[in-house]
């Protein structure tokens, strides 16, 4: 049995446009010094779930995927993806990873060199139904051009404050706590 921790994350493993694994490593490293899991990029949600399933012999597998819905749909999603019996190992980016960026608008202002934050609706970022669509829309006229799910995400992941994410997103907090144990 492999005793190390493994974290399978929904997101492309193709590094031609940037290395999402590197972005996640930097973000998680803020809280997991000495406890970093081996990060495996799972590509799409269903591919990530398929990659997660074979890790039966890994002592500490974890799965981080988009929910693509509001938090109250979690149990339906677990059931639909045959993950109900592994719910303690599954963590969601609610609704998408881009909600994390929207929850820390100051990094968007800094990264895109503008007042992107003024275009973000007030309220919880997790309540935005399509965070990536909103990012495309509010960044399309920026100097860096429209948000790119890999190129820009790699940089933005590294700018996120993990402590703030733990406050704003319960699943992120639970993921960090689980990986630290």
C-alpha positions, -999 to +999 in steps of 0.1 A: +000+000+000+012+035-009+013+055+023+017+090+009-012+113+004-026+118-031-049+146-042-066+143-076-078+177-088-102+184-117-083+205-142-062+199-173-030+179-171-019+195-204+009+220-195+011+237-229-008+268-216+005+266-181+008+241-152-023+241-130-006+215-108+021+241-100-006+267-092-024+244-068+009+233-052+018+269-044-017+276-030-018+244-009+018+249+002+007+280+022-011+256+047+005+222+041+042+227+048+056+192+053+022+176+045+020+182+007+002+154-011+012+142-045-010+162-068-025+145-099-043+167-123-075+148-133-085+167-165-123+169-166-146+161-137-155+126-149-119+118-158-108+130-124-133+107-107-121+078-128-085+086-118-096+088-081-113+054-081-081+033-089-064+048-058-081+022-036-046+010-024-035+045-015-040+052+022-049+089+018-066+096-016-085+129-019-106+143-048-111+180-055-137+187-082-161+215-093-196+211-080-210+232-109-241+238-088-250+254-055-238+237-023-272+221-016-268+198-045-237+181-030-254+149-020-271+145-053-237+150-071-220+124-048-248+099-056-248+106-093-210+100-095-210+069-072-190+088-046-215+086-017-195+060+002-164+082-002-179+116+007-153+122+034-126+120+006-144+143-019-140+181-017-158+206-039-148+239-055-182+256-052-193+262-078-161+263-097-125+272-089-131+307-104-154+314-074-122+314-053-108+342-075-140+362-073-140+359-035-106+378-034-113+406-058-081+425-049-060+398-066-081+403-098-076+441-096-039+436-092-035+409-118-056+425-145-043+461-137-078+475-133-109+478-112-123+444-121-137+441-086-163+469-093-179+445-118-184+416-093-218+413-078-220+418-040-226+387-020-210+353-016-188+342-046-200+306-041-236+318-050-225+329-085-239+303-109-211+303-135-180+320-120-159+313-151-185+330-173-185+360-151-147+362-152-147+360-190-171+388-191-155+412-166-120+407-180-126+408-217-114+444-220-085+441-196-048+445-207-043+408-202-074+400-223-102+377-214-097+353-185-081+320-196-089+289-175-053+277-175-029+306-184-045+330-159-057+304-134-021+293-128-011+328-118-042+336-099-040+303-078-006+314-066-019+348-055-048+335-035-047+338+003-053+302+016-064+315+050-092+336+035-102+307+013-106+286+045-129+312+059-150+316+027-152+280+015-159+252+040-147+225+016-114+241+012-110+244+050-120+207+053-095+197+026-066+215+044-075+201+078-078+166+063-044+168+045-027+181+077-038+151+097 
